[in-house]
Each structure stands twice: as structure tokens, then as C-alpha cells.
Amino acid sequence: MALASLLRSIPSNRALRTPFVAPYSLAFVAILSLPFLLYAPFFSEPFDHDEGTYATIAQGVLNGELPYRDYFDHKPPLIYVWYALSFLGFGESVESPRIMVAGVWSATSVLVYYEGLVLGSRRLGLLASALFVLSSGFVKLQASANTEAFMLLPLMASLIAATKASQSRDPRWYLAIGVFGALATLTKQVAVVHLVLLVAFLVWSASRRGDARGALRGMLTVWVGASAAIGLSLLPFVIAGGLDEFFYANVTYNRIYSGQIPLPDRIEPELRRLVFFVAVAAPLAGSATIGLWSMLRRKGPQATALPAISLLACFIGAVFTGRAIPHYYVALLPAISLLGAMGINNWGAQRLPLTGVATFLIVLCLTVNGSIYLASTAESRHIARFGPNYATTEIIESAEVGRVIASLTAPDERFFNYGRESQLHFYADRLPATRLFYDRPFLLDPSTLGGGMADLRDAKPRLIVDTISLVGAEDWLDQHPAELREILANEYVYFGRVRFADFYMRK
């Protein structure tokens, strides 16, 4: 609604009032439908660990419970809202968040179009939008229903607001930068880099004009918009008494999480991942390079540099944790689509040799991504996308284990999972028995172990599912702290094994 009111405030010249009038209408229908068509083969793909976590917490939210206070995770709160909305709209299934992602991709393509329109022309906007929706077919990036995919919509809205603020200096657009930048950050923390760099660029632009007062006023207005959005999102946690847990999960724990890998150890994996991204998104990367080069040579209006600023910010955010995970690079796609459209617009006299290069890049992209579509089942497509190291048997077999858990527990009963397989709760349709429902906090912050085991003693679930190390394994003792071993020995009896999970029933 906020974006709609801002768009209605645009000056009423013909070019901006009617951006979707024929002959562009049919093109937009095709553009808006493509993400659904390209992503549909992956709607039923198994949930991975992160998706299982978001889905479990979303089910808790729909049950009246609160993220962080009742269920720990270290992602911002809006990702659970996106999942909850998808369950309300499409039912509680693995398909629902993926359908929502396709819808977000389509909506973001409209904003990409509008940014191209504001920067140049309808042709530029339509071309950028088409490139962006085609990027939803870059399935090797493993977008799935992760935070980056949901972040695209507010991220793109903040870029539009920055572009309009640069052109008009209207305070409403500065306010929108803060609001949408905060919403993006509340979906994925690293979006704060995008917000900071956009504001820094606008301050620099105002300084070049000798407008120090305007720069200060713009920064304050952005701060007001961001503070309002963040303040409203914090209100439920303040009212329900979960602010300390919110702060621990989003700030303290994430500092521990991102500090695991020393800076020198991050460089080589990130360089390899960057090469991987260029191969997956080869046509976009090639055309964006031309667009960036032509933009630097021509030195047009300052606003035309904003897609490059956005690309830089998203790249910094992607490499921030040093984990070189492919879906982190999804955030680059709107900006790189805009730069790619600029590059195609500037082929000029070099069109013939560049066409040869483009053909090679398209073939490379189709080779990397296209073969995945040929896999016959959702599980085989998952393995083809993620590779055997990440597409573990635990992920593939989680639905089967979840059905067994459901058969051993009543619908209102909860169970405790010791391990990383948080998706088991969704597949079993059973909520976690304790706040810490996967093992990573115990490993990264050992101070959480005592509280986690105390919660387990208090909860007294009928079923404990151990997915971290099977009975009889050499590392079983090392993987199970003394507190947990004592609980299992005194209060539970070993019930048996299903696939990758050991079951313990309460005595």
C-alpha cells in the first residue's frame, strides 16, 4: 500500500502515468507468468534445513507463539511472516512458500521495469524486467524459498525510492528509502549494507551540489522511515516480553555466526563462488559488464549510477559471512538485470562480435541450469541443484521420518529433535518441545546448552529424535553432551531407528 501511494504521487506526464498500456500489456503478462513457469518444477522439492526452520516457526506463529522467545533462529522476523502468509494463502505444504517466491519474483519484475523506466525508457525497463524474470531460471543458484528471494521486493522498492529521491529531492522518497530498506533488512540482515550505500551515495551527490543542508535533511528522513518500520516490527516482541531473545538471535548470535571464519580464509571460497555465479548467470554477467563500462564512460545523470551502487552493496552482503553459499547471490539479480539491459542497449557498432560472445554465454548458462530441468522427480532435481554434499539423504528422507514421528505422537504433542534436521517438525506436523529445536546454537554458543537441557527436562516430551549421530557410531559420545546422555539414560528408552534417526520414548 505504501508503494502504491508513492507511485500515485509521481508527476502526471503521459510517459509515467501509463507504463502498462498496449503494446506492452501482452509482454507484461508473459513476463509476470515466467517465474511461475520456470520455478514450477521445483515447487515440490524437499525442504532443506533453513526452509524447514522457517516453516516450523511459521507454524508456531500461526499457533499464537513468538519467534525467538518460543523458537530460536537467527534470521530476521519477516521471513517467518512470509512463510505464515504462504500457509494461510495456499495451505501448509512445501509448495506454498515456493509459490509465494514466484509471486514475489513477478512483483519484483514490475519494480525492475519501473526502475528502468525512470532511468531511461520503456524499452530499457521492459528489457531489464525480461532479463530479471529469466533469471528465475538460474536454478543452480538454489534460490528456493530462502530469505534472499523474499528480500528482492523491498530491496528493489528501496532502489526505486533512492532513484526518485536523487531526481526530485522529494522528502517522501527519502522516507520510502528508510521504510523499504528496513523491510529488506528485516527479511535478511545484510540488506542494511544496501540501505547504507544508497544513503551514502545520495549524501555524496548532495555534497557535490553544495547542498549540505539537503544531505542532512535526507539522512534524517531516511532514519525516520527506517526507525518507524523497525519500531513497528519490534512492537510485538516488546509487548510479549521477547525483546531480549530478539536481540540475542539477531545481533549477538549473528556476530558469533559471522565471526566463525577468519577474513583471510574467506577470500578463496568467495572467488570460486563468484566464478560459479558468472557461469550460472553468464548472459546477465556479460551484458552487465558492458552496461557498467558504458555507464562509466558516458557519465550520465548521477541517478544512473544507482544500479551499480545496488550491485556493489548486494555483493558485499553476499560475501559478508564468508560461507560462499550460492543463494546469497540471488540478491544481485535485480541490479545486474538493469545493468544488463543498459549493456544490450549499448551494443552499437560492436554488435556482431558481441553477438558471438552472447551466444557462447547463453549456451554456458543453459548447460549449467538446463540439465537440472531434465531430472524426473522432485528429489532428483534437488540433488542436481544442490549436489551430493548438500542434498543429503537426511533432506531426501525427512518426509518418511516425519510420517513415523506423526504416527507415534498425538496431533497436539511435541517432540525434541537433537540434530540439524529442523524440517522434521514440519513433515511430522508437530511443533518443537523446546525453544532450541536444532543443535547449531549448542555448537556455536556452548552457554546455550544448560538452558536447552533444562527446557528439555521441563518439557518432558514423549519422543526424542536423535539425528546427529546414530547409536553405535564411534563419535556418539563426543556428539552427545553429558547432560543429554543423563536425560536419555534416566528418563527414556531406546525405541529403534528409522533411516537417519534414532528414536527414544519416555519411560
C-alpha positions in Angstrom: 0.0 0.0 0.0 2.8 2.4 0.8 4.4 1.7 -2.5 1.1 2.2 -4.4 0.6 5.6 -2.8 4.1 6.7 -3.7 3.6 5.6 -7.3 0.4 7.6 -7.4 2.4 10.7 -6.3 4.5 10.6 -9.5 4.1 13.7 -11.7 1.3 13.1 -14.2 3.0 13.1 -17.5 1.9 10.6 -20.1 5.1 8.5 -20.1 4.8 7.8 -16.4 1.1 7.6 -16.0 0.5 4.8 -18.4 3.5 2.5 -18.3 1.5 -0.7 -18.9 -0.7 0.3 -21.9 -0.6 -1.7 -25.1 1.5 -2.8 -26.9 3.3 -3.6 -23.7 0.4 -5.4 -21.9 0.9 -8.8 -23.5 4.7 -8.5 -22.9 4.0 -7.9 -19.2 1.6 -10.8 -19.0 4.3 -13.1 -20.3 6.9 -11.5 -18.0 4.8 -11.9 -14.9 4.0 -15.6 -15.7 7.5 -16.7 -16.4 8.7 -17.1 -12.7 5.8 -19.4 -12.1 6.6 -21.5 -15.2 10.4 -21.6 -14.6 10.0 -22.4 -10.9 7.1 -24.8 -11.1 9.2 -28.0 -11.5 10.8 -27.2 -8.1 7.7 -26.4 -6.1 7.6 -29.9 -4.6 11.3 -30.1 -3.9 12.2 -31.3 -0.3 12.6 -28.6 2.3 16.2 -28.1 3.3 17.3 -27.2 6.9 16.7 -23.5 6.6 13.3 -23.8 4.9 12.3 -26.4 7.5 13.3 -23.9 10.2 11.2 -21.1 8.7 8.3 -23.4 8.1 8.3 -24.7 11.7 8.5 -21.2 13.2 5.7 -20.0 10.8 3.5 -22.9 12.1 4.3 -21.7 15.6 3.4 -18.1 14.7 0.0 -19.4 13.3 -0.4 -21.2 16.7 0.0 -17.9 18.5 3.7 -18.3 19.5 6.5 -15.8 19.1 9.8 -16.2 17.2 13.0 -16.1 19.3 11.1 -16.2 22.6 9.4 -19.6 21.8 11.5 -20.8 19.0 15.1 -19.9 18.3 16.5 -18.9 14.9 18.9 -16.2 13.8 17.1 -14.8 10.8 15.0 -11.6 10.9 11.3 -11.8 11.7 9.8 -11.1 8.3 10.9 -14.4 6.8 8.5 -16.2 9.2 5.8 -13.8 8.2 6.3 -14.6 4.5 6.0 -18.3 5.3 3.0 -17.9 7.5 1.2 -15.8 4.8 2.0 -18.5 2.2 0.5 -21.2 4.5 -2.6 -19.1 5.0 -2.9 -18.5 1.3 -2.0 -21.9 -0.1 -2.1 -24.3 2.7 0.7 -25.8 4.9 2.7 -27.6 2.3 6.2 -27.5 0.8 4.8 -25.9 -2.3 3.3 -22.9 -0.6 6.4 -20.9 0.1 7.8 -21.6 -3.4 4.5 -20.4 -4.9 4.9 -17.2 -2.8 8.5 -16.8 -4.0 7.4 -17.0 -7.7 4.8 -14.3 -6.9 7.5 -12.1 -5.2 9.7 -12.6 -8.3 6.9 -11.5 -10.6 6.1 -8.5 -8.4 9.8 -7.5 -8.3 10.0 -7.7 -12.1 7.3 -4.9 -12.2 9.6 -2.8 -10.0 12.6 -3.6 -12.1 10.6 -2.4 -15.1 9.7 0.8 -13.3 13.3 1.5 -12.3 14.4 1.1 -16.0 11.5 3.4 -17.0 12.6 6.0 -14.5 16.3 5.7 -15.5 15.8 5.7 -19.3 12.8 4.4 -21.2 10.1 1.8 -21.5 12.4 -0.2 -23.7 15.1 -0.2 -21.0 12.5 -1.1 -18.3 10.9 -3.9 -20.4 14.3 -5.4 -21.3 15.5 -5.3 -17.7 12.3 -6.8 -16.4 12.6 -9.6 -19.0 16.2 -10.3 -18.0 15.2 -10.4 -14.3 12.3 -12.9 -14.8 14.5 -15.1 -17.0 17.0 -15.2 -14.1 14.4 -17.1 -12.1 15.5 -20.0 -14.3 19.1 -19.8 -12.8 18.1 -22.7 -10.6 21.7 -23.6 -9.8 21.8 -20.6 -7.6 19.4 -22.6 -5.3 17.1 -19.7 -4.5 14.3 -22.0 -3.2 12.3 -20.2 -0.6 15.2 -18.6 1.2 15.5 -15.1 2.7 17.2 -13.6 -0.4 14.3 -14.4 -2.7 11.8 -12.7 -0.3 14.2 -9.8 0.2 14.1 -8.8 -3.5 10.8 -7.0 -3.4 11.6 -4.4 -0.6 15.2 -4.2 -1.9 14.1 -3.1 -5.3 11.5 -0.7 -3.8 14.2 1.0 -1.9 16.3 1.4 -5.1 13.4 3.0 -6.9 12.9 5.3 -3.9 16.6 6.3 -4.0 16.4 6.9 -7.7 13.4 9.2 -7.4 15.0 10.9 -4.4 18.1 11.6 -6.5 16.0 13.1 -9.3 13.3 15.0 -7.4 14.7 15.5 -3.8 11.2 14.9 -2.6 11.3 14.0 1.2 8.6 11.4 0.6 11.1 9.3 -1.4 13.7 9.6 1.3 11.1 8.4 3.8 10.4 5.4 1.4 14.1 4.6 1.2 14.1 4.1 5.0 10.9 2.1 5.1 11.7 -0.3 2.3 15.4 -0.5 3.3 14.3 -1.5 6.8 11.8 -4.1 5.5 14.6 -5.6 3.4 16.8 -5.7 6.4 14.0 -7.3 8.5 14.0 -10.1 5.9 17.7 -10.5 5.5 20.2 -8.6 7.8 22.8 -7.9 5.2 20.3 -5.7 3.3 21.5 -3.0 5.8 24.6 -2.6 3.6 22.3 -1.8 0.6 20.5 0.9 2.7 23.7 2.4 3.9 25.3 2.6 0.5 22.2 4.1 -1.1 22.1 6.8 1.5 25.9 7.4 1.3 25.5 7.9 -2.5 22.7 10.4 -2.0 24.7 12.3 0.6 27.7 12.4 -1.7 25.5 13.7 -4.6 24.0 16.4 -2.4 27.5 17.4 -1.2 28.7 17.8 -4.8 25.8 20.1 -5.4 26.9 22.1 -2.3 23.6 21.2 -0.6 24.8 20.2 2.9 21.5 21.0 4.5 19.7 18.9 2.0 22.0 16.0 2.6 21.4 16.2 6.4 17.6 16.5 5.9 17.6 13.5 3.6 19.6 11.4 6.1 17.3 12.3 8.9 14.2 11.5 6.8 15.6 8.1 5.9 16.4 7.5 9.5 12.8 8.3 10.5 11.4 5.9 7.8 13.7 3.1 8.9 13.1 3.7 12.6 9.3 3.6 12.1 9.4 0.3 10.2 11.8 -1.3 12.7 9.9 0.1 15.6 6.6 -1.4 14.4 8.3 -4.8 13.8 9.7 -4.7 17.4 6.4 -3.9 19.0 5.1 -7.5 19.3 8.3 -8.5 21.0 8.2 -5.6 23.4 4.5 -6.3 24.3 5.1 -10.1 24.6 8.4 -9.8 26.5 10.6 -11.3 23.8 12.9 -8.3 23.1 16.0 -9.8 24.8 15.6 -13.0 22.8 15.2 -11.0 19.6 18.4 -9.1 20.3 20.3 -12.2 21.1 19.2 -14.0 18.0 19.6 -11.1 15.5 22.7 -9.4 16.9 24.7 -11.4 19.5 24.3 -14.8 17.9 24.8 -13.5 14.4 28.1 -11.9 15.5 29.2 -15.3 16.7 28.0 -16.9 13.5 29.7 -14.5 11.1 32.9 -14.4 13.1 33.5 -18.1 12.8 35.5 -17.8 9.6 38.7 -15.5 9.7 38.8 -12.9 6.9 41.8 -14.4 5.1 40.0 -17.8 4.9 37.0 -16.2 3.2 38.8 -14.9 0.1 39.5 -18.1 -1.9 36.0 -19.7 -1.4 34.3 -16.4 -2.4 36.4 -16.1 -5.6 35.4 -19.6 -6.5 31.7 -18.8 -5.8 32.0 -15.6 -7.9 33.2 -17.7 -10.8 30.4 -20.1 -10.2 27.9 -17.2 -10.2 29.3 -15.9 -13.5 28.9 -19.3 -15.1 25.3 -19.7 -13.8 24.2 -16.2 -14.8 26.6 -15.9 -17.8 24.4 -13.8 -20.2 23.5 -11.4 -17.5 27.0 -11.1 -16.2 28.3 -10.4 -19.7 25.7 -7.8 -20.7 26.0 -6.2 -17.2 29.7 -5.8 -17.7 29.1 -3.9 -21.0 26.4 -1.8 -19.2 28.7 -0.9 -16.4 31.5 0.0 -18.8 29.2 2.2 -20.9 27.8 3.9 -17.8 31.3 4.8 -16.5 32.4 6.1 -20.0 29.4 8.3 -20.6 29.0 9.8 -17.2 25.3 10.4 -17.4 22.9 11.7 -14.7 24.0 10.6 -11.2 20.9 8.5 -10.7 22.0 6.1 -13.5 24.9 5.0 -11.2 22.4 3.7 -8.6 22.1 0.1 -10.1 25.9 -0.2 -9.8 25.7 1.0 -6.2 23.0 -1.6 -5.6 25.1 -4.3 -7.2 28.1 -3.4 -5.0 26.0 -3.4 -1.9 24.4 -6.8 -2.6 27.8 -8.3 -3.4 29.2 -7.1 -0.1 26.2 -8.6 1.6 26.6 -11.9 -0.2 30.2 -12.3 0.9 29.8 -10.9 4.4 29.6 -14.2 6.2 32.3 -15.8 4.2 30.3 -19.0 3.6 30.1 -18.8 -0.2 26.6 -20.1 -0.4 25.1 -19.8 -3.9 21.7 -18.4 -2.9 23.3 -15.4 -1.3 24.0 -14.2 -4.8 20.3 -14.1 -5.7 20.2 -10.5 -4.2 22.4 -9.3 -7.1 19.9 -10.3 -9.8 17.7 -7.1 -10.0 20.7 -4.7 -10.2 22.6 -6.9 -12.7 19.4 -7.2 -14.8 19.2 -3.4 -15.0 22.9 -3.1 -15.9 22.5 -5.9 -18.4 19.7 -4.0 -20.1 21.9 -1.0 -20.3 24.6 -3.2 -21.9 22.3 -4.6 -24.5 21.2 -1.0 -25.3 24.8 -0.1 -25.9 26.0 -2.9 -28.2 26.3 -0.3 -31.1 29.0 -0.9 -33.7 30.3 -4.0 -31.8 27.0 -5.8 -32.2 28.3 -8.6 -34.5 31.3 -9.8 -32.3 29.3 -9.3 -29.1 26.5 -11.5 -30.6 29.1 -14.3 -30.8 30.1 -13.8 -27.2 26.5 -13.6 -26.1 25.7 -16.9 -27.9 28.6 -18.6 -26.0 27.4 -17.2 -22.7 23.8 -18.3 -23.3 25.0 -21.8 -24.2 27.1 -21.9 -21.0 24.1 -20.7 -18.9 21.8 -23.3 -20.5 24.3 -26.0 -19.9 24.7 -25.2 -16.2 21.0 -24.7 -15.5 19.1 -26.5 -18.2 20.1 -30.1 -17.4 18.5 -29.8 -14.0 15.1 -29.4 -15.6 15.5 -32.8 -17.2 15.6 -34.7 -13.9 12.4 -36.8 -13.5 11.5 -36.3 -9.8 11.5 -33.5 -7.2 14.2 -35.4 -5.2 16.4 -35.9 -8.3 16.0 -32.2 -9.2 17.0 -31.3 -5.7 20.2 -33.4 -5.9 21.0 -32.0 -9.3 20.6 -28.4 -8.0 22.5 -28.8 -4.7 24.9 -31.5 -5.3 25.5 -34.6 -3.2 27.3 -32.7 -0.4 24.3 -30.5 0.4 21.4 -32.6 -0.9 21.9 -35.1 1.9 20.0 -38.3 2.5 18.6 -36.7 5.6 16.8 -34.0 3.5 15.6 -36.5 0.9 14.3 -38.9 3.6 12.9 -36.4 6.0 9.3 -36.8 4.8 9.4 -40.5 5.6 10.8 -40.0 9.1 8.3 -37.2 9.7 5.4 -39.6 9.0 6.8 -42.1 11.6 7.0 -39.3 14.1 3.4 -38.4 13.4 2.3 -42.0 13.9 4.0 -42.1 17.3 2.6 -38.9 18.7 -0.8 -37.2 19.1 -1.5 -34.1 17.0 -1.1 -31.8 20.0 2.1 -33.5 21.2 5.5 -32.0 20.7 8.9 -33.8 20.3 12.5 -32.9 20.7 15.0 -33.2 17.8 18.6 -33.3 18.7 20.4 -32.5 15.4 20.2 -30.2 12.5 17.1 -31.7 10.8 14.7 -28.9 11.8 12.5 -29.8 8.8 11.3 -32.9 10.6 8.9 -30.8 12.7 7.2 -29.6 9.5 7.0 -33.0 7.9 5.6 -34.5 11.2 3.3 -31.5 11.7 4.4 -31.5 15.3 5.8 -28.3 17.0 9.1 -28.4 18.9 9.1 -29.3 22.6 11.8 -26.7 23.4 12.9 -23.3 22.2 16.2 -24.6 20.9 15.0 -27.1 18.3 18.2 -27.7 16.3 21.7 -28.2 17.5 23.8 -25.4 16.0 23.3 -22.9 18.9 24.8 -25.6 21.2 27.9 -25.8 19.0 28.4 -22.1 18.3 27.5 -20.8 21.7 28.0 -23.5 24.4 26.4 -21.2 27.0 23.0 -22.2 25.5 23.4 -25.9 26.3 22.5 -25.6 30.0 19.3 -23.7 29.3 18.4 -26.0 26.4 18.7 -29.2 28.6 16.8 -27.5 31.4 14.0 -26.8 28.9 14.1 -30.4 27.8 13.7 -31.7 31.4 10.8 -29.3 32.0 9.0 -30.2 28.7 9.3 -34.0 29.2 8.3 -34.8 25.6 7.2 -38.4 24.9 9.6 -38.7 22.0 13.2 -37.6 21.4 14.5 -38.0 17.9 18.3 -38.1 17.6 19.7 -37.2 14.1 23.2 -36.0 15.0 24.9 -39.4 15.5 23.4 -42.9 15.5 23.8 -45.3 18.3 26.9 -47.4 17.8 28.8 -44.7 15.9 32.4 -44.0 17.0 31.6 -40.3 17.6 28.4 -40.9 19.6 29.9 -39.9 23.0 31.6 -36.9 21.5 28.4 -35.7 19.8 26.2 -36.1 22.9 26.9 -33.9 25.9 26.8 -35.4 29.4 23.5 -33.5 30.2 21.7 -35.1 27.3 23.2 -38.6 27.9 21.9 -38.4 31.5 18.4 -37.5 30.4 18.3 -40.3 27.8 19.7 -42.8 30.3 17.4 -41.9 33.2 14.1 -40.9 31.5 14.0 -42.6 28.1 14.3 -46.0 26.5 15.8 -46.6 23.0 12.9 -47.4 20.7 14.6 -48.0 17.3 15.9 -46.4 14.2 14.2 -45.0 11.1 16.5 -44.1 8.3 18.9 -41.5 9.7 17.2 -41.0 13.1 17.3 -42.8 16.4 14.0 -42.8 18.4 13.8 -42.6 22.2 10.5 -43.0 24.0 9.8 -41.7 27.5 9.8 -44.4 30.2 
